[in-house]
Amino acid sequence: MLTKNKKQRIIKEVKIHDTDTGSPEVQIAVLSRRIDDLAAHLKKNKKDKHSRRGLLGLVADRKSHMKYLEKKDTKRYNSLVKKLGLKKTS
């Protein structure tokens, strides 16, 4: 589970300005962390179909945020992909 402190640390790493909490970079980073946590949970609990469905929703949401950022600003998109170690959507 993503606690308040963990979320603040993630935001601190990728924020654009001091009060940034909703930029695509922050949203993608938080979603990525939630996806990682849920994937680890599913490795231990293989029959948890409800969590698997939630994971698929998170992955789809992150993909749409990444497509948006790539379309708006390719330079920011590339730096975020490099920073988080993600695959490019294209």
JOJO-V60931 format. One record per residue. N is the residue number from 0. PHI is phi in whole degrees, 0 to 359 (* if undefined). Layout:
# JOJO-V60931
N	PHI
N	PHI
This chain:
# JOJO-V60931
0	*
1	269
2	279
3	298
4	294
5	297
6	296
7	295
8	295
9	296
10	297
11	299
12	288
13	243
14	295
15	270
16	224
17	300
18	258
19	285
20	226
21	233
22	292
23	303
24	299
25	294
26	297
27	295
28	295
29	293
30	298
31	298
32	294
33	296
34	296
35	299
36	297
37	291
38	296
39	296
40	298
41	288
42	293
43	276
44	241
45	295
46	266
47	280
48	288
49	293
50	291
51	298
52	295
53	297
54	298
55	297
56	295
57	296
58	296
59	295
60	295
61	296
62	297
63	291
64	296
65	292
66	298
67	299
68	295
69	297
70	290
71	283
72	210
73	296
74	296
75	296
76	299
77	296
78	292
79	292
80	300
81	294
82	294
83	270
84	71
85	259
86	275
87	284
88	283
89	282
